[in-house]
Amino acid sequence: FRNPYGVDLSMFTPTVAPTGEKPTVIFVGAWSYQKGCDLLTAAVASLAGRVHLLHVGAVGDAPLPHEDWFEHREPVPQWQLPDCYEQAHVFVLASRQEGLSLVQAQALACGLAVVCTDRTGGEDLAELTGLSEGIFVVPHDHVEALAETIPRALEWAKMRFPSGTQRDLLGDKRELLSWRAYAMRYIERLERD
């Protein structure tokens, strides 16, 4: 039984697509090898400065890049994360291992496309929401796949949500990401068993 975590949908609401800025990808979480930050750094570096990488979170065991395409911000309270998501075009998570990364669901609720590895629970979120687009899953530990997929996701996001438009990626399926829906799925499973 897989039951993806819920999101506070009153806090994580559709955002407006950034205007007139360099394409930005965001990663929220600990900057660490477990989260694949070395892979993410290599992938973005291979894009020769065409993409800005924004990191929000603590610094773990992986070194921070010092290139001008990288920006680090210290951790922020949950209620400030939507402001960070609004500054990006795509959310990226290159983790080597996760159960389900909640920040992916938060990013989706804010309208961002998600690029993630097959070890993050992204496929479960795609199945739950019925999204056939907007969630790009790549093999873990595969820099080339990540580097090829980030520009595709950025292009998809630009076409789907032009600058200045409201990003409601989930539409009437947003409720599927709520904590209430999470609880109802769990209760239904308990009653069935």
C-alpha positions as a printed NumPy array, in Angstrom:
array([[  0.   ,   0.   ,   0.   ],
       [  1.496,   3.305,  -1.127],
       [ -0.059,   6.459,   0.249],
       [  1.841,   9.645,  -0.655],
       [  2.009,  12.25 ,   2.098],
       [ -0.333,  15.19 ,   2.075],
       [  0.395,  18.871,   1.654],
       [ -1.17 ,  21.87 ,   3.379],
       [ -3.039,  23.15 ,   0.328],
       [ -3.95 ,  26.391,   2.07 ],
       [ -0.225,  27.172,   2.23 ],
       [  1.   ,  25.604,  -1.022],
       [ -1.156,  27.221,  -3.68 ],
       [ -0.628,  27.753,  -7.42 ],
       [  2.037,  30.367,  -8.084],
       [  2.662,  32.732, -10.988],
       [  5.299,  31.712, -13.556],
       [  8.409,  33.919, -13.275],
       [  8.792,  36.704, -15.828],
       [ 11.867,  37.782, -17.751],
       [ 14.372,  35.739, -15.829],
       [ 16.97 ,  33.15 , -16.681],
       [ 15.45 ,  29.649, -16.48 ],
       [ 15.652,  28.645, -12.829],
       [ 15.493,  25.22 , -11.244],
       [ 15.055,  24.861,  -7.512],
       [ 16.087,  22.165,  -5.077],
       [ 14.788,  22.317,  -1.503],
       [ 16.406,  20.109,   1.12 ],
       [ 19.746,  19.183,   2.639],
       [ 22.646,  19.722,   0.25 ],
       [ 24.093,  16.224,   0.481],
       [ 25.362,  13.242,  -1.467],
       [ 22.273,  11.24 ,  -0.478],
       [ 20.143,  13.908,  -2.17 ],
       [ 22.318,  13.62 ,  -5.291],
       [ 23.598,  17.188,  -5.105],
       [ 26.879,  16.202,  -6.747],
       [ 24.855,  14.829,  -9.684],
       [ 22.671,  17.934,  -9.823],
       [ 25.749,  20.171,  -9.792],
       [ 27.348,  18.195, -12.633],
       [ 24.132,  18.242, -14.678],
       [ 23.602,  21.992, -14.321],
       [ 27.313,  22.687, -14.94 ],
       [ 27.077,  20.763, -18.217],
       [ 24.353,  23.162, -19.347],
       [ 27.033,  25.862, -19.625],
       [ 25.353,  28.555, -17.579],
       [ 22.014,  28.391, -19.405],
       [ 20.22 ,  27.46 , -16.177],
       [ 20.221,  29.072, -12.726],
       [ 20.157,  26.607,  -9.799],
       [ 18.564,  27.823,  -6.559],
       [ 19.083,  25.764,  -3.409],
       [ 17.055,  26.379,  -0.257],
       [ 18.057,  24.375,   2.782],
       [ 20.816,  23.224,   5.073],
       [ 24.284,  22.352,   3.83 ],
       [ 25.172,  18.722,   4.447],
       [ 28.162,  16.678,   3.361],
       [ 28.372,  17.814,  -0.286],
       [ 30.305,  20.966,  -1.232],
       [ 28.345,  23.954,  -2.516],
       [ 29.195,  25.112,  -6.053],
       [ 30.834,  28.527,  -6.364],
       [ 29.791,  29.229,  -9.951],
       [ 27.654,  32.243, -10.823],
       [ 24.778,  29.975, -11.955],
       [ 24.314,  28.749,  -8.366],
       [ 22.507,  30.422,  -5.471],
       [ 22.23 ,  29.062,  -1.928],
       [ 19.722,  30.222,   0.688],
       [ 19.529,  29.072,   4.268],
       [ 16.498,  27.014,   5.383],
       [ 13.221,  28.934,   5.624],
       [ 10.008,  28.151,   7.535],
       [  7.487,  26.032,   5.6  ],
       [  5.164,  28.987,   5.091],
       [  7.913,  30.827,   3.163],
       [  8.616,  27.962,   0.733],
       [  5.86 ,  28.978,  -1.737],
       [  7.72 ,  32.286,  -2.234],
       [ 10.833,  30.292,  -3.143],
       [  8.913,  27.995,  -5.494],
       [  7.434,  31.046,  -7.226],
       [ 10.942,  32.165,  -8.231],
       [ 11.648,  28.926, -10.124],
       [ 10.41 ,  27.324, -13.314],
       [ 11.088,  23.674, -12.394],
       [ 11.757,  21.701,  -9.207],
       [ 14.626,  19.166,  -9.358],
       [ 15.48 ,  16.324,  -6.982],
       [ 18.386,  14.036,  -7.895],
       [ 18.224,  11.81 ,  -4.781],
       [ 19.91 ,   8.466,  -4.597],
       [ 17.382,   7.256,  -2.027],
       [ 14.084,   8.523,  -0.615],
       [ 10.826,   7.057,   0.529],
       [  8.764,   9.973,  -0.706],
       [ 10.13 ,  13.479,  -0.778],
       [  7.409,  15.818,   0.478],
       [  8.964,  18.859,  -1.217],
       [  8.012,  17.327,  -4.582],
       [  4.322,  17.357,  -3.627],
       [  4.685,  20.918,  -2.342],
       [  6.258,  22.003,  -5.636],
       [  3.486,  20.293,  -7.623],
       [  0.839,  22.005,  -5.479],
       [  2.544,  25.329,  -6.321],
       [  2.352,  24.455, -10.03 ],
       [  5.97 ,  23.555, -10.76 ],
       [  6.998,  20.732, -13.048],
       [  9.193,  18.206, -11.242],
       [ 12.347,  16.461, -12.45 ],
       [ 13.246,  13.613, -10.112],
       [ 15.007,  10.285,  -9.974],
       [ 13.335,   6.913,  -9.771],
       [ 14.235,   6.835,  -6.061],
       [ 12.149,   9.797,  -4.853],
       [  8.513,   8.708,  -4.99 ],
       [  7.875,  10.942,  -7.999],
       [  6.304,   8.056,  -9.897],
       [  3.888,   7.525,  -6.993],
       [  2.839,  11.185,  -7.167],
       [  2.303,  10.886, -10.93 ],
       [  0.143,   7.802, -10.406],
       [ -1.836,   9.398,  -7.569],
       [ -2.588,  12.605,  -9.485],
       [ -2.905,  11.011, -12.905],
       [ -0.317,  13.427, -14.295],
       [  1.068,  12.093, -17.543],
       [  2.964,  15.369, -17.991],
       [  4.774,  17.608, -15.564],
       [  6.656,  14.899, -13.657],
       [  9.88 ,  13.838, -15.371],
       [ 11.465,  10.736, -13.824],
       [ 15.081,   9.847, -14.647],
       [ 17.284,   6.952, -13.51 ],
       [ 19.202,   7.57 , -10.286],
       [ 22.962,   8.239, -10.487],
       [ 22.64 ,   9.278, -14.148],
       [ 24.061,  12.767, -14.746],
       [ 23.472,  12.664, -18.508],
       [ 19.776,  11.805, -18.122],
       [ 19.39 ,  14.621, -15.606],
       [ 21.215,  17.082, -17.884],
       [ 19.026,  16.105, -20.849],
       [ 15.764,  16.221, -18.903],
       [ 16.16 ,  19.571, -17.126],
       [ 16.01 ,  21.588, -20.413],
       [ 13.067,  19.462, -21.637],
       [ 11.185,  20.141, -18.4  ],
       [ 11.993,  23.855, -18.617],
       [ 10.703,  23.986, -22.19 ],
       [  7.557,  22.079, -21.196],
       [  6.96 ,  24.444, -18.262],
       [  7.475,  27.506, -20.474],
       [  4.956,  26.223, -23.027],
       [  2.423,  25.122, -20.387],
       [  2.723,  28.231, -18.219],
       [  4.058,  31.308, -20.052],
       [  5.625,  34.069, -17.949],
       [  3.155,  35.798, -15.674],
       [  0.441,  33.125, -15.841],
       [ -1.032,  31.276, -12.882],
       [  0.435,  27.781, -12.604],
       [ -2.336,  25.389, -11.654],
       [ -0.771,  22.132, -12.742],
       [ -3.214,  19.882, -10.89 ],
       [ -6.565,  21.584, -11.486],
       [ -9.398,  19.638,  -9.851],
       [ -6.915,  16.935,  -8.772],
       [ -5.213,  19.272,  -6.262],
       [ -7.335,  17.824,  -3.471],
       [ -5.624,  14.448,  -3.985],
       [ -2.509,  15.991,  -2.408],
       [ -4.313,  17.175,   0.746],
       [ -3.726,  15.708,   4.198],
       [ -7.438,  14.927,   4.3  ],
       [ -7.162,  12.811,   1.156],
       [ -4.096,  11.092,   2.661],
       [ -6.103,  10.228,   5.791],
       [ -9.102,   9.023,   3.805],
       [ -6.932,   6.699,   1.696],
       [ -5.416,   5.298,   4.886],
       [ -8.799,   4.817,   6.604],
       [-10.214,   3.138,   3.504],
       [ -7.297,   0.712,   3.479],
       [ -7.679,  -0.097,   7.187],
       [-11.397,  -0.724,   6.82 ],
       [-10.83 ,  -2.957,   3.806],
       [ -8.272,  -5.101,   5.606]])
